[in-house]
Structures are given as structure tokens and as C-alpha cells.
Amino acid sequence: MTETLPAPTGLRRQLRTTARLTAFIGGPVFWLGTLLHPARDGWSIANVGERYGLTHDIQAAGLALQIVCLASMNALGNQIGRRRDLGAWYAALVGTLLWFALIIFDGSHNPVRAEYAPSMVHEPVDLDTPAALIVFPALLVFPLSYLWLGWTLRQRLRLVGVLLGIGALAYTIGGLFIFTSGPRFGLIQIFEVAGATVYAVGYILLGRRA
């Protein structure tokens, strides 16, 4: 039989450093992009020009760092108490990847749409099949995966789990308001910024425990 050996000390040190740095930077960068996000209706997007895409680029950069953080934490395995808890970490990784895809799609698609059909931006009529294949899985998997991760962390990192789960859920609810109440609805930015703030703090605390 082949014996599984622990990762070399130098490699674990590098993984811990990577997990910490990407958590410390990724959460706040995502929060900053959310804070700077302009109004979601087509006319506002057309007026701000490149700023809309820039805020999505900032959010995408934060999400990319979070993906690296989660992958490093998975490789370390020091916060995984049971083998079945691995599923929650992988789910959070997939959920973050899906949200990254949604942010990239939204940041590139809507400014173009706002130039010639602002009334269609962030409206159900603009949600064709290719868009739905990106949007709906992300809206479902992103919050649920972090709620699952939070549940698995209740014994080891309870506060981190609560912050990540509640933050991701509140942020996603803000995005769902676009479809239920329209892109001009005032609570969209409030929920997204509040959720992103809690979520970012969760990542900072996760980095401290890497």
C-alpha cells in the first residue's frame, strides 16, 4: 500500500501565506467594487460609461483572490474536521467561480446593452438562454454554498462561518431585488454593500485562522 505523506513544511508555510494574503485582500477588494457600483438601470449605466465595467473588474479581482484562498485552504486542510466537510469547501469554491463568471458577464454585457437599449438592461426581457445559464446557477449556488460552509465551520470557526454565510446571502438578496422590484429599487445597493461588508470581514477572519 502507498502511504500518504503530509505536505512538506515549506509547502504548508507557502500555502498558509497565500491563503492569508488572498483572504486579507480578496474580501476588501470585492467590498470596494460593490461600494463603488453605480445605479443598475440602463440610463445610469450609459451615463457613467466605463465606471460600470471598472467596478465589476474590481469585484472580479476580489473574487479571483478568494478562489485562490479557498483552494489554498483546501490544500492545507487544517480547518476541515471531517472528510464529508470537504464538500462544503468545494461548493464554496464552485459558488465563487460561478459568481466570478456572473460578474464578468454582467460587467461586459450591460454597458453595451445600455448604449442602444437602456430600457432592457437588468430586465427579464434581456435574460435569454445563454445569460440564464450563467445568472441562475450563480444566484442559487453562491449563497447556498457559503451557508453550507458556514454550517460546517460551526465547531471550529463559528463567527467566520456566520459572517460568510449571512454576508453572501444578504448580498445575493440585493441582486435578486433587481428582478423582483426593478433596477431602480433603493434597497439593492443597501443589501449588496451590507452583505459585502459582512462577507469581507468573514474573509479577513478566515485569513487570520489560515
Salt bridges, closest charged atoms under 4 A:
ASP41 OD2 - ARG184 NH2 3.44
ASP85 OD1 - ARG82 NH2 3.16
ASP106 OD1 - HIS56 NE2 3.21
ASP106 OD2 - HIS122 NE2 2.95
ASP126 OD2 - HIS109 NE2 2.88
ASP126 OD1 - ARG113 NH2 2.44
GLU192 OE1 - ARG40 NH2 2.34
